[in-house]
Amino acid sequence: MMHRIKILTLLSIMLLSTNLYSQKRKDKVEYLSNFDKKAVRWGFYLGLNRMDYRISYKAEEYFPEAIDRIETTPRIGFNVGLIGDIRLHNNINIRIEPGLATNNKKIYFKYLNTAQDSVRKASGTYMHVPLLVQFSANRYKNIRPYVIGGVTYDHNFAGNFDNINDNSSGEFRMQKHNFMYEVGIGMDFYLVWFKFSPSIRGVFAINNELKRDAADLNSGEVSPWTTPIDYFGTRGIFLRFAFQ
């Protein structure tokens, strides 16, 4: 995993170094000078993600020992997708970036005694569809910084939502349809043949992604896994390398 991260980082450094070297050799020629004047532009991106969950708890008598004792282990995953970019103004663009993201995590219920009960897998394979507004500064030679933000729809293919088994059978289940808000910063680098745009994004769930156990849905019954939880939602960081 770390080897792949190093390779991506090295490739980014090489691209930037090539650009800087070419600028020096050619007296800082402006590349792709008419690129941003196009009404519609297309591209693709590759990247990494690191996702976790924000958990809040119910203030009730059931399992008070659970409060603040449910932990998740953040993991590194991968994302890939396409870019559609519509120019509204010299400094404002609308972007849609449909893609796929993967990330697998473990959840630890530290108040439960056995390994069979206290550890659950939370697999995530997402169709990630952000609708974003990008605000860019004026271009300076071959660079252009920007900020970006908007809302995202996530379809979780691996959330086990339709599984009839719940945590009592070892299955942690999550909602299929989720909404998030996404914010980030980035930089456009205009190279000889294409525009390279690294960015870092923060992604935060809006809705509760937890699907409750059957015991939670029946009066008088309690699930030691989902009853103590009030809110369970994704939070993550995305590192993206876009090419247009």
C-alpha positions as CSV (number, residue, x, y, z in Angstrom):
1,M,0.0,0.0,0.0
2,M,2.7,2.5,1.0
3,H,4.6,1.4,-2.1
4,R,1.7,2.5,-4.3
5,I,1.4,5.9,-2.5
6,K,5.2,6.5,-3.0
7,I,4.8,5.7,-6.7
8,L,1.9,8.2,-7.1
9,T,3.8,10.9,-5.2
10,L,6.9,10.3,-7.3
11,L,5.0,10.6,-10.5
12,S,3.4,13.9,-9.4
13,I,6.9,15.3,-8.5
14,M,8.2,14.2,-11.9
15,L,5.4,15.9,-13.7
16,L,5.9,19.1,-11.8
17,S,9.6,19.0,-12.2
18,T,9.2,18.5,-16.0
19,N,6.9,21.5,-16.2
20,L,9.3,23.8,-14.2
21,Y,12.2,22.6,-16.3
22,S,10.4,23.2,-19.6
23,Q,9.4,26.7,-18.4
24,K,13.0,27.6,-17.7
25,R,14.2,26.3,-21.1
26,K,11.5,28.1,-23.0
27,D,11.5,31.4,-21.1
28,K,8.3,30.5,-19.3
29,V,6.0,30.0,-22.2
30,E,2.3,29.9,-21.3
31,Y,1.0,26.4,-22.3
32,L,-2.6,25.7,-23.3
33,S,-3.4,29.4,-23.3
34,N,-6.9,28.9,-24.7
35,F,-7.8,25.8,-22.6
36,D,-9.9,27.6,-20.0
37,K,-12.0,29.4,-22.7
38,K,-13.7,26.2,-23.7
39,A,-17.4,25.9,-22.6
40,V,-17.1,22.2,-21.8
41,R,-14.1,20.2,-20.9
42,W,-13.5,16.5,-20.1
43,G,-11.0,14.6,-18.1
44,F,-10.3,11.8,-15.6
45,Y,-8.8,11.4,-12.2
46,L,-7.0,8.9,-10.0
47,G,-6.4,9.1,-6.3
48,L,-6.3,7.8,-2.8
49,N,-8.8,8.1,0.1
50,R,-8.6,7.7,3.8
51,M,-12.0,7.2,5.4
52,D,-13.3,6.9,8.9
53,Y,-16.7,7.3,10.7
54,R,-18.0,10.0,13.0
55,I,-20.1,8.3,15.8
56,S,-22.4,10.0,18.3
57,Y,-24.3,8.1,21.0
58,K,-27.7,8.0,22.5
59,A,-28.1,9.3,26.1
60,E,-30.1,6.3,27.4
61,E,-29.8,3.5,29.9
62,Y,-29.0,0.7,27.5
63,F,-25.3,-0.1,27.4
64,P,-23.9,3.0,29.0
65,E,-20.5,1.3,28.9
66,A,-20.7,1.7,25.1
67,I,-20.4,5.5,25.2
68,D,-17.2,6.5,23.4
69,R,-16.1,2.9,23.1
70,I,-16.9,2.1,19.5
71,E,-13.8,2.7,17.4
72,T,-13.0,2.4,13.7
73,T,-9.6,2.0,12.1
74,P,-9.1,4.4,9.2
75,R,-7.8,2.7,6.0
76,I,-6.3,3.8,2.7
77,G,-8.5,3.2,-0.4
78,F,-8.5,4.1,-4.0
79,N,-10.7,6.1,-6.3
80,V,-11.0,6.6,-10.0
81,G,-13.4,8.5,-12.2
82,L,-14.3,10.9,-15.0
83,I,-14.6,14.7,-15.0
84,G,-17.2,16.9,-16.8
85,D,-16.5,20.6,-16.5
86,I,-18.8,23.4,-17.6
87,R,-17.5,27.0,-17.7
88,L,-19.9,29.6,-16.3
89,H,-17.5,32.5,-15.9
90,N,-13.8,33.1,-16.2
91,N,-13.4,32.1,-12.5
92,I,-16.4,29.8,-11.9
93,N,-17.1,26.3,-13.2
94,I,-19.6,23.6,-12.5
95,R,-18.1,20.1,-12.2
96,I,-19.5,16.6,-12.0
97,E,-17.0,13.9,-11.2
98,P,-18.7,10.4,-11.3
99,G,-16.4,7.6,-10.2
100,L,-15.8,4.6,-8.0
101,A,-14.1,4.6,-4.5
102,T,-13.2,1.6,-2.4
103,N,-12.3,1.5,1.3
104,N,-12.6,-1.4,3.8
105,K,-12.6,-0.7,7.6
106,K,-13.0,-2.6,10.8
107,I,-15.3,-1.5,13.7
108,Y,-14.4,-2.4,17.3
109,F,-17.1,-2.6,19.9
110,K,-14.7,-2.5,22.8
111,Y,-17.3,-3.1,25.5
112,L,-18.2,-6.5,24.2
113,N,-16.1,-9.4,25.5
114,T,-15.5,-11.9,22.6
115,A,-13.7,-11.3,19.4
116,Q,-16.7,-12.8,17.5
117,D,-18.9,-10.1,19.0
118,S,-16.6,-7.1,19.2
119,V,-15.2,-6.9,15.6
120,R,-17.2,-6.1,12.5
121,K,-16.1,-5.4,8.9
122,A,-17.5,-2.3,7.2
123,S,-16.8,-2.8,3.5
124,G,-17.3,0.1,1.1
125,T,-17.4,0.1,-2.7
126,Y,-19.1,3.4,-3.6
127,M,-20.4,5.0,-6.8
128,H,-19.3,8.5,-5.9
129,V,-21.1,11.3,-7.8
130,P,-20.1,14.9,-6.7
131,L,-21.8,18.0,-8.1
132,L,-19.4,20.8,-7.4
133,V,-18.8,24.5,-7.9
134,Q,-15.2,25.5,-8.5
135,F,-13.9,29.0,-7.8
136,S,-10.5,29.7,-9.5
137,A,-8.1,32.5,-9.1
138,N,-6.8,34.3,-12.2
139,R,-4.1,32.3,-14.0
140,Y,-0.5,33.2,-13.3
141,K,1.7,31.9,-16.0
142,N,1.2,28.1,-15.9
143,I,-0.5,27.7,-12.5
144,R,-3.9,28.5,-11.1
145,P,-5.2,27.8,-7.6
146,Y,-8.8,27.1,-6.8
147,V,-11.3,26.1,-4.1
148,I,-14.1,23.7,-4.7
149,G,-17.2,22.5,-2.9
150,G,-20.6,20.9,-3.3
151,V,-22.8,17.9,-2.6
152,T,-22.1,14.3,-3.3
153,Y,-24.4,11.2,-3.8
154,D,-22.8,7.9,-2.7
155,H,-24.3,4.5,-3.6
156,N,-22.7,1.9,-1.3
157,F,-22.7,-1.4,-3.2
158,A,-21.0,-3.3,-0.3
159,G,-23.1,-2.0,2.6
160,N,-25.1,-5.3,3.2
161,F,-28.3,-3.3,3.3
162,D,-30.4,-6.1,1.8
163,N,-28.9,-8.8,4.0
164,I,-31.6,-10.4,6.2
165,N,-28.9,-11.2,8.8
166,D,-27.7,-8.5,11.2
167,N,-25.0,-8.1,13.9
168,S,-26.4,-11.0,15.8
169,S,-25.2,-13.1,12.8
170,G,-22.0,-11.2,12.4
171,E,-23.2,-8.8,9.7
172,F,-22.8,-5.0,10.1
173,R,-25.2,-3.3,7.7
174,M,-25.2,0.2,6.2
175,Q,-27.5,2.3,4.1
176,K,-27.2,2.1,0.3
177,H,-28.1,5.7,-0.6
178,N,-26.1,8.4,1.1
179,F,-25.5,12.1,0.7
180,M,-22.4,14.1,1.7
181,Y,-20.9,17.5,1.3
182,E,-17.4,17.9,-0.1
183,V,-15.0,20.8,0.1
184,G,-11.4,21.1,-1.1
185,I,-8.5,23.1,-2.5
186,G,-6.3,22.4,-5.5
187,M,-3.9,23.8,-8.1
188,D,-4.0,23.6,-11.9
189,F,-0.7,23.1,-13.6
190,Y,-0.7,23.8,-17.4
191,L,1.7,21.4,-19.0
192,V,2.7,21.1,-22.7
193,W,0.0,18.6,-23.6
194,F,-2.6,18.6,-20.8
195,K,-3.6,20.2,-17.5
196,F,-2.6,18.4,-14.3
197,S,-4.7,19.3,-11.2
198,P,-3.8,17.8,-7.8
199,S,-6.4,18.5,-5.1
200,I,-7.2,17.5,-1.5
201,R,-10.9,17.1,-0.5
202,G,-12.7,16.6,2.7
203,V,-15.9,14.5,2.6
204,F,-18.5,14.4,5.3
205,A,-21.8,12.4,5.5
206,I,-25.1,14.2,5.9
207,N,-27.5,11.3,6.6
208,N,-27.1,8.5,9.1
209,E,-25.5,5.6,7.3
210,L,-26.4,3.0,9.9
211,K,-29.0,0.3,9.3
212,R,-30.2,-0.8,12.6
213,D,-30.5,-4.4,13.8
214,A,-33.9,-6.1,14.0
215,A,-33.8,-5.8,17.8
216,D,-33.8,-2.0,17.5
217,L,-36.9,-2.1,15.5
218,N,-39.0,-4.1,18.0
219,S,-40.3,-2.5,21.2
220,G,-38.5,-3.7,24.3
221,E,-35.6,-5.3,22.6
222,V,-32.0,-4.1,22.5
223,S,-29.1,-4.6,20.2
224,P,-25.7,-4.2,21.9
225,W,-24.2,-3.1,18.5
226,T,-26.7,-0.5,17.1
227,T,-28.9,0.6,20.0
228,P,-26.2,2.8,21.7
229,I,-25.5,4.6,18.4
230,D,-27.4,7.8,17.5
231,Y,-25.5,8.8,14.4
232,F,-23.0,6.9,12.2
233,G,-21.6,8.7,9.2
234,T,-18.5,8.7,6.9
235,R,-15.8,11.3,7.1
236,G,-12.8,11.2,4.9
237,I,-9.9,12.8,3.0
238,F,-9.5,12.3,-0.7
239,L,-6.3,13.0,-2.6
240,R,-6.9,13.4,-6.3
241,F,-4.8,13.7,-9.4
242,A,-6.9,15.0,-12.3
243,F,-5.9,15.1,-16.0
244,Q,-7.7,17.2,-18.6
